Amino acid sequence: MSGIRCERCVNRLAAALRGHEGLELATANLMGQVTLHWDDERTSRDHLVAALDGAGFRQRSSGTSALE
């Protein structure tokens, strides 16, 4: 994800996902690597990406996605 440059950004990402129904695990680092695990019956990748987009983060277009 682009937009993660400092600890404050990681906290903003956490706030964007906090309380999201179906999200089971979220990790992020300052390199922009984000890993999400969720319950497919309660949410979707698109909903999680939309929540991150709403907080100003953008998915990088290079290679494989870490959003699992």
Buried (B, 14 or more C-beta within 10 A) or exposed (E): BEBBEEEEBBEBBEEBBEEBEBBEEBEBEEEBEBEBEBEEEEBEEEBBBEBBBEBEBEBBEEEEBBBE
